[in-house]
Amino acid sequence: MAAMPALGRSRARRPPDRACVMLLADGARADVFERLLEEGELPNIARHVVARGDYRRASTVFTSTTGPAHVPFLTGMFPGTADIPGIRWFDRRKYRPDLGGGALRMRSYVGAEAGLVNADLNPDAHTLFELCENPLNIFGFVTRGLPKRADIEGGRKLWLWPHAHSSGDYTQADGWAARAAERVIHRTSEFVFVMFPGIDGHAHHFAPDDERTLNSYRTVDRAVRKIANVLSHEGTYDNTLIVICSDHGHSEVLEHFDVAVALEREHGLRVAYHMGRTLTMRPEAVVCVSGNGMAHLYFAAGDWSRPPALEQIEAAHPGLLARLREEPAVDIVATRVGPGELIVESRRGRARLADAGDGALPGGGGRPVRLCRAAASDGRRRGARAHLRQRPPRRARPARPTRALGPLGGRLPLLGPRLRPARALRGPGAPLGPRSPPRCPHARTARDERALRRRGPGADRGRLSDRAALPRPRRA
């Protein structure tokens, strides 16, 4: 879903002629959003976005999970076309029998490996961060082309995300996103991308209509009010396009089916999968689950050099595909037949899809299911490349240091900034960073002891004040 106001004339001078602020409400359901709008629970979105522009429902993409579903908003490409087939996937081209899975072969963008998405992204995929001047990002998943200083709160995300995921409380994460947006929205930026993770996180932990989830919708609404106030004060309100969108929704899950365990127990396969079996040596199958509604299944047809076709899978594992089709928790099974050709099966029927070369996929009855026109897509890419050529080249950055991964094999770039040694915060103006464990307020530090020794006998043996009043003696 998306809502956006029309552009008008600027009421005050500012460098960019037009700008865009995109707020991504991760996991927001269209029906819940519409109900809250009708009940007046989102007055600022209704006033600053819907009343001034439009609201429409939109279909998500495959895979409809956080991360891959962000790719279309920032690149205009489907996730598969952009080489991001899922939030977890297996790269059979880099498989080595003696190394098992590992981060370089079994990719998972959940956790530290999320930093690899920019390297995995198709080189032909140009992001809005590359095409816009002075872009800003807050908690976004894809950041290719974004200057490091423009990744607002990027370091905070390293600890904020694990804390929210483990506690089930995303209120703090949404609050940081809203405050950061209000703080930087006055900058002369053509494009600002802000992700609010609370709706998705609370819906996963509780329910899509739980009060904690609904409060996350209201947090986005309050952020719109603050952003609109800053834009009005700066005189840029009329020339700023505000977009509110969702990457996917949530559906109630009534069945649970662990496909990796079923392949092991029922078919006797040696399976590699995330969260426990990524290092399985010489697997016969690999299962990569993306979200709660989709899983990539990879099979070895003799070796892992090339993907097997439908006939090869059925010959090597009789009854396996039929078992998946009959499973109540499985709705659709899509299997590769050959290059650019799929068989889609379910209990409702069967269809054969093939790439016709002109953006059309003929169905089983011969009628094409037209998705896009290749010429238009090529034109957009040529325009993007031409725009990039007009921009001055960025200075080359030194390569980041690498660290060996031991049993995982290979080398990966260090993820995130280097953390400074832990230190206690000593006042409201102290810089944020890793904190040392709390200590008794009356305990003396090593610095206090050194200061007391300098003062000599008879000095007050109590705890010195914060940043002790005694200056350090100057050296001659």
Secondary structure, 3 states (H helix, E strand, C coil): CEEEECCCCCCCCCCCCCEEEEEEECCCCHHHHHHHHHCCCCHHHHHHHHCCEEEECCCCCCCCCCCHHHHHHHHCCCCCCCCCCCCEEECHHHCECCCECCCCCEEECCCHHHHHHHHHCCCCCCCHHHHCCCCEEECCCCCCCCCHHHEECHHHHHHHHHHHHHHCCCHHHHHHHHHHHHHHCCCCCCEEEEEECHHHHHHHHCCCCCHHHHHHHHHHHHHHHHHHHHHHHHCCCCCEEEEEECCCCCCCCCCCCCHHHHHHHHHCCCEEECCCCCCCCCCCEEEEEECCCEEEEEECCCCCCCCCCHHHHHHHCCCHHHHHHHCCCCCCEEEEEECCEEEEEECCEEEEEECCCCCEEECCCCCEEECCCHHHHHHHHHHHHHHHHHCCCCCCCCCCCEEECHHHCCEEECCCCCCCCCCCCCCCCCCCCCCCCCCCCCCCCHHHHHHHHHHCCCCCCCCCCCCCCCCCCCCC
